[in-house]
């Protein structure tokens, strides 16, 4: 079973995922690359993650979607 605290998702292509991770890192959002053998995107939102951090990720995702 999977942790409910790790939000995983895929983008349409691997190139999109690499662009997402690169842009996220440039925006100060780190550690979003998925597992090395599976790929994708993984956002860990354990108790130490603040609501502001989650909101920053949502804002980034919305901006990335608009600009992609």
C-alpha positions as CSV (number, residue, x, y, z in Angstrom):
1,X,0.0,0.0,0.0
2,X,1.1,3.6,-0.6
3,X,1.4,6.4,1.9
4,X,-1.4,9.0,1.7
5,X,1.2,11.6,2.5
6,X,3.1,11.1,-0.8
7,X,1.0,12.7,-3.6
8,X,2.2,11.1,-6.9
9,X,1.2,12.0,-10.4
10,X,2.4,11.8,-14.0
11,X,2.5,14.4,-16.8
12,X,1.8,13.5,-20.4
13,X,5.5,12.9,-21.3
14,X,8.8,12.4,-19.6
15,X,10.0,15.7,-21.1
16,X,7.1,17.4,-19.4
17,X,8.0,15.8,-16.1
18,X,11.7,16.9,-16.4
19,X,10.6,20.4,-17.3
20,X,8.2,20.5,-14.3
21,X,10.9,19.3,-11.9
22,X,13.5,21.8,-13.3
23,X,11.0,24.7,-13.1
24,X,9.9,23.7,-9.6
25,X,13.6,23.6,-8.4
26,X,14.2,27.0,-9.9
27,X,11.1,28.2,-7.9
28,X,12.6,26.8,-4.7
29,X,10.4,23.7,-4.6
30,X,12.8,20.7,-4.2
31,X,12.6,17.0,-4.0
32,X,9.6,16.6,-6.4
33,X,11.2,14.0,-8.8
34,X,9.5,10.6,-8.5
35,X,11.2,7.4,-7.6
36,X,14.2,6.7,-9.8
37,X,12.8,3.4,-11.1
38,X,9.3,4.6,-11.7
39,X,9.6,8.3,-12.5
40,X,6.7,10.7,-12.3
41,X,6.3,13.4,-9.7
42,X,6.1,12.9,-6.0
43,X,5.2,15.6,-3.5
44,X,5.7,14.6,0.2
45,X,3.3,16.4,2.5
46,X,4.1,15.0,5.9
47,X,3.4,16.9,9.1
48,X,6.5,19.0,8.8
49,X,5.2,20.5,5.5
50,X,3.5,23.8,6.3
51,X,0.2,24.9,4.8
52,X,2.1,27.7,3.1
53,X,4.4,25.2,1.5
54,X,1.5,23.2,0.1
55,X,-0.1,26.5,-1.1
56,X,3.2,27.4,-2.9
57,X,3.2,24.0,-4.6
58,X,-0.4,24.5,-5.8
59,X,0.4,28.0,-7.1
60,X,3.4,26.7,-8.9
61,X,1.4,23.8,-10.5
62,X,-1.3,26.3,-11.7
63,X,1.3,28.6,-13.2
64,X,3.1,25.6,-14.9
65,X,-0.2,24.4,-16.4
66,X,-1.0,27.9,-17.7
67,X,2.4,28.4,-19.2
68,X,2.9,24.9,-20.7
